[in-house]
Amino acid sequence: MSAGQPQPGNHSIREQLYDYISDLRIVSSHTHILSDQQLAQTDLDFILSNSYLAWVCPPPEKTHAARQEYILAHQCNSYFRWLFKSLHKIYGVEVTADSFEELDARIKKAKEDSAFHINILKNSCGFERAILDKADIPGYDNGHPDVFSPAYRINMFMDGYSSTASDYNGVKAYDHIDIGSISTFDEYLEAMKAEIRNKKQQGIVAIKNATAYERSQIYDNTDKHKAAKAFFNPGASAEDIRNFGDYIMFTIAGLAEELGLPIQMHAGLGNIDNTRAIGMRKLIESYPNVKFDIFHAGYPWTSDVLALLHNLKNTYVDLCWLPLLSTTEAKDFLIKALEVASAHRICWGCDTLTSEESFGAVLAMRAVFSDALTDMILDGALDLEYAKYIAHRILVDNPKELYKL
């Protein structure tokens, strides 16, 4: 049974689940929503350019032929499917080669209300709260503490071996700690830990590692001497730099244990060079009291995450991005994760830059969850009431408990 196409005999079950999920006030465990200022002048091209669909293709040229080709080429794509379903529901315009101007005009008109994008999150998406990973301003809540709880991205600290090195968003460790007070590796470590402790006092609810876009996700080195070889060393080798990053990640995991913070780990797609989740095994095993939320189900290597879920009880899996990336894969993975692990160690987040795509992510999630749970009911694995319990756990209770919201 494909997502969104229930068979006649199970239609009422799926409808009941879909309606139940749609009525929930949920927690998105991961989002990148842009600032009010960035979203104030939003038009259709802006939404398309700041969506996952832009990874597949840029917005079409403003001609009927280009738009028609764009639709025909990409209507099969999951990103396209859910983004344009969202735009249709929000703005009342169904995508055709002739409707782009009307859709663009309605978007511009709606954005005259500065609260419009926040209202989409609260009302259309049904978010009670969302955990915001602000890549360019780690630990920021976009000025909306009533909506967002911030995660603190720590990529830059793994690049702190150099005063000029930055993460892939251009953020440097020494944008956040005072380089003038640091001359030794030990001083760097203490300054880094002091900064993270300060962010915890300011309200961060998680530490976020998104270095899969920059480096391997195999974490092995726990030798401080090896890590120190890269520190302020212009001649540091690639191995020295990798050892530095490894040691920093182990150090941050130890601090997370002290502070009671979970760690969000991006796994899978990125630079796809040793970014499989299984490379995190030593790190996760070394800190059994730290909860590691592995993002995107590790796609495309989802079996790695299933293995970690099964063997390591401090492992959680987050379906953020996956329903948008491949709706079918998300449905299959959800069933497998429930079968091998627990209803209590799964979360979901929208993982999007704009409110419109956030709603698209919600629509994809509702389809995935209602289809997957319906299949499990028909297979005799669970009944309707337990299926509702699972949906509530994943979308409400699990993120609240994991992130202490």
N, C-alpha and C positions, 0 to 999 in steps of 0.2 A: 504494500500500500504506500503510495507516494505521499509526501507531506502536502496537506491541504486538500487531498482527494479521498475522503473516507468512503468506504464501501457502504452500500445501503443498510446492511445489517447492524452496523455499529455507529451510524450517524448520530443518534441521540446521545450515546456515551461521549463521543468526541465533543458534541455541542455543549453538554453539561460541563465538561472539563474546560473547554475554551471559555465559556462564560464565567466559570469560577475563577480562572486565572486572570481574566480581564478585569474582574471586580476587585482584585487584591491591590492593596497599597504596598508596593514592593520596594526593595533596596537594590539598586544597581551597584555592584561591587567594583565597577571600574568604568570611568568615563574620562574624556579629555575635553569636555565642552569649552569652547573658546570664550573669551571675555565678552562682557556686554559691549565694549567699544568695538571689538572685532566683528561682532554680529549685528551691529547697528545698521550697517548699509548692505545687508545681505540681499543678493539677488539670486536667480536660478544658477547662473554660472558659478557664483561663489559656493553655493551648496554642492554643486556637482564637483567643483575643483577641490573641495575639502571633504570629499567622501571617499570611501574605499573604491568606488567605481573609477575614480581618477587613476588608481593603480593599474586599471585595465585599459583605460583610454581617456584622453582629455575630453572636455565638453565639445560638442560638435560645432562646426562653423555655422553661422547664422543664415543658412540657406535651407530650403525645403528638402533638397536632395541629400544634403549632409545629415540632416536630422533623421530622415527616413533610413538612411544607411546605418546611422548610429543605433536606432531602435532595432532594426532587423539583425544587426550583428550582436547586440548585447541583451536583448529581451530574455534570453535563456539564462543569463548570469544572475546569481543570487543577489549580488550587490544591487544590480539594476532592479530586480524584482521588488525587493523590499523598500528601496528608497522611493521608487515611483508609486508604490502602493501607499506609502506614507504621505507623499505629496498630494496624491489624489484625495486621501481622507482629510487632510488638513485644509487644503485649498480648493477642493471641489473640482479639480481639473484633471481629467484622465490624459495620460501622455499619448500624443500623436504628433506627427511631423507638423501639423497645423496649430498645435496648442501651446507651443513653447512661449510665444509672446504673452498669451493670456495668463499662463502660469507665472511667468516672470513678473507681470504687472501685479498680480495678487500677492506675491511674496513681498514685493517692494511696499505695497500699501500696508500689509500686515505689520511690517517692521517699523512703521511709524510709531507703533506702541512699543516702547522700550522693554516692557515686561512680557512681550509676546513669546519669546523663546523660553523663558522660565515657566510660563503658563503651559506650554507644550509639555515640558518635563513633568510638571505637577499634575496636570489634568489628563492629557492624552496618554502619556506614558504611565501615569499613576505612581510616580516616584515619591515615596515617603522621604527617601534620602538617597544620595549617590556619592560614591567615593571618587574624588577628583584627583587624577594624576596630571598635574600641570607641569608639563615637561620643561617649559622655559622658566617657570617660577616655582621650583619645588616647594611643596607644602602650602600653597596658596589655595584659598577657597573661593576665588573669583568675586569676593565681596558679597557672597550669598551664604552665610553660615547656616541659614535656615534650610538650605537645600543640600549643600556640599560639605562632606567631611574630607579633609585633604589626606592624601598619601604623600610620602616624601621620597622622591626619586633620588637614588644614590649613585647613579652612573658616574657623576663627575669625580667622586672620591676615588674611584678605581683608576682615574686618569691623573691623580694628584702626585704622581712621580715627577711631574714636570710643572713648572710655573705657567707654561703656555698651552699645555695639552687640554683639550676640551672634549666633552661628549658630542654625540652626533647632532645635538640641538645647539651646540656652541656654548654650553654651560661649563664653567671651569670650577674646580674645587676652591680656587682662591678668590672666586666671587663670593664665597660663603664663609671662608675662614681667613684670618689675617696672616698673610705670608710673612709680614714683617716680624712676627713673633715666633717663627718656625725656622729652625736651622738643623734639626735632627729628625729622623724618622719617628722616634718616640714622641717628639713634640707634635708632629703631624697627626699621629694616631690619637693623641689626647685632644687636640683641637677638633678633629673630626667627631669624636665621641661627644665632646661638649656641645657641638652644633646640633647633633641629632637629639641629645637630651633636651636642649632648648626647644627644638621643634616639637618634641613630645609634650612639653609643658604648654606650648602654644596650641596644641590640639590635633596633631597628626594621629591617624588611627592605624597607619600601616607604613612599612618600608617597601619601596618598589624598586626592583632591579629590572631594567629594560636593556641590558647590555647585549642581548642576543642580536641587536642590530650592529654591534661593534666587534664582538669577540666570541670565542667559544664559550659554551655553557658547561664545560667540564671544569669543575673546581677541585683542585687536588692539593695545591701547596699550602701547608700550614707552618712552614719553616720561616720564622721571622728574618733570619739572616739572609735567606735567598731573596725574600721580598725587598729587603733594604738595598740590595745591589742596584735596583733601578732608581732609587730615590735621588732626585736632583742629579742624575748621571746622564749627561748628553750622549754617552756612548753605550747606554743600556741596550742589551740585545732584546729581540722579540721574546725570548724565553724569560729574561729578567722582568720584562713588563708584564708578561702573563703571570709570573709568580707573584708580582706585586698585587695585581688585581685579585688573584685567588686569595691571598692573605687578607686583603682588605675586606673581601666578602665574608670570610670566616670571622674576622673581627667584628663586623657589623652584625652578623648572626648572633654572636655572643652578647652584643649590646642589646639586640632585640629581645633576647631571653631576659636580660636584666630589666628591660622596660616593659615587658609583657606585650610586645608588638608582633603581629604576624608579618610575614614577608611575602610579598607578591612577586612571583618569578615569571618573566616572559620566557616562553619556550616555544620551539618550533620555528615558524617562519620568522625571518629576519635576514641575517646574511647567510643563513642555512649552511654554515660551516661549523659542524660540531655543535649545533644548537638543539640537539635532542635532549629531552628532559632527563633521560637516564644519566647524563653527565653530572647531574646535580645530586646523585645518590649519596656520595660521601658527605657533602655539605648537610643534607637533610638528616642523614644518620648521625652526624656529629652533634646535632642539637635536637634531641628528642622532645625537649620542652618548648621548642619553637614551632609554630604552625606555618607551614609553607603552602601558599595558595598558587598552584601552577596554572598559568594562564593559557587560554586558547586550546585547552586539552592537548597541548603540545603538537597541534596539527602541523605537518601531516603524519607525525610519528606518534599517533594517539595511543598505540599499544604500550609505549614507554610509561605514559601517565597511568594507565590501568595497572601496570605492574607495580609502580610506586604506591598507588592507592591501596593495592592489595597487601603489600608487605610492610609499609611504613605508615603507622597510624597518625603521624603528625603531618601527613600529606593530605591536602585538599585539592580539588580540581575546580577550575573556573571555566565555564562555557562562554565567557566573554569573547566576542568576535565570531565564534564558530557558526552560529545560526545564519549570520550574514554571509560568511565566507563559503559555506556549503551547508545548505539546509538539510540535505539528506545525510551527510556525515554527522551533523549535530544530533539528529534523531537517533541514528545508530549508536553513537557514542554515549548518549544519555542512558539508553537501555543497558549498555555494557557496564557503564560506571555504577549503575544501581545494582547490577547483578554481581559485580566483583567486590564492591565496597559497602557503602552505607548511604542512606538518604541524608545523613547529617554531615557529610563532607563534600558537598557539591554547592557551588554558587554560580551566579550568572551576572554579567554586566553588559551594558550596551556598547562601551568602548568606541565612542564616536566623538566627533568634533562639533557637530551641529545638532540642534534639537530635532530637526526634521529627520536626520538619519538615526537619532536615538529612538524615535518613534518607529522607524522602520525596523530597528533591532528588536524592539518590543513585539512588533507584529510577527517577526520571524521566530522569536522565542515562544510566543503563544502557540504558533502552529507546530513547532517542534515538540513542545511539552505535551500538548493535547494529543498529537499523533503518537508519540512514543508511549505515553501512559495508556492510551487506548489500546495499542497493540499488546501491552503487558497485561491489561485486563482480559482481552480476548484470548491471550495465551494461558490464562489461569494463574498468572504470577501474583496478581493483587486484585482487590475489588475497588469500586469507585471511591469509597470513603478513604481508603488508604492512598489511592492515587492523589486525592485532594490534599491529604496530609503531606505527601512527598512534595507537591507543588508549593505548598505553604512553607515547608522547611527550606527548600532551595531558594525561594524568592523573598522570603521574609526572615525566618528564624535563623537560618545558618549564617547569613552575613551579619545580622545583629549580634549573634554570639561571637563569631570569629573576630569581628572588628570592634566589639564592645560598644556598640552604638546606643 
